[in-house]
Amino acid sequence: METPKHFKCYNRQKVGILLIFSVGFGLFLQSSSSSSETTCESSSNFNNSYCGFRKYIMKSYFAKYDSLLEPIFQNFIADELFNTCKLLPDNLNHLVRVSVPWRHLIGEGSHRQISTTIRFHMQSDSMSWLRAHFCKVIVIERLPTGVFADPFELQHLLKHGVFTDVAVFGDTNLELPSVLSNRSAVEIHMNVAPTSLVGHKNELEISADLPLHVRYPPLDDSGYSEVKFGEPEIFLSCSVEENGDHESCLLVPTKDRTGSRTDDVVWRIPSGIRAHAGIVSAVTFLAASISTLLIVLSSVFYPDNKLGNNPKES
């Protein structure tokens, strides 16, 4: 039979072994993570300009800028996303056109979905090239002020295979009202499947339904607050491998205005009427005062010692 002293020594040995194992496992994970992060930098065959965008485009944007502003974002797209891919055929960006023929809101109230249909128009050469390589569609939805996407809800959709990848960037505080919040953006990744081809045409069509929610809007004279959605930014990311060289190429298709809807999607959100603010404040204050007075009176006239006049019999 072990003495208490031997028992304590045995426990200390077990704890020491567990600590050594935990530290070693943590170092292994860290080295694996750092090696995967630097793979793009160490390989000379990768397109260095696209390397920073191999995961999320918006992550690179918010690494440089604190808030989502339209002019700055458009300059970011024009100056930093147009890169030269050595294995990319010449003029492929211009041979692929994109349009948004259908875009509308689904549902009612403060929790709705914005449904977007995206159609790529391609020439025969570009279609055969895209079929021969693994490509995915990247959709960046820039949300207006007062509208947000729940990251936890999007992760639930990701687990069910609705999207290949999805993330929210910008103001992700779900509790702030509209007047205290900033804009946010949702980046959606979807694989290009052969079933997305439209008939025998050189067209590729995909649809995305993004669940959205509204914040508490500011007061308005009409009782409604309107937010407008512009067109999303759409890209094609293709993994190209030829003659032992591998590059990740980002295509920025030419926008086809003739096939896209021109009007903005408008969401009318119910809000408080400014003229009723004084009445609502007065009623709220009166109700709170009466409730407080009732609590004080009940504590004075019905104390705990009077409520317990019947002691338990032993």
Order of alpha helices (4+ residues) and beta strands (2+ residues): alpha-alpha-alpha-alpha-alpha-beta-beta-alpha-beta-beta-alpha-beta-beta-beta-beta-beta-beta-beta-beta-alpha-alpha
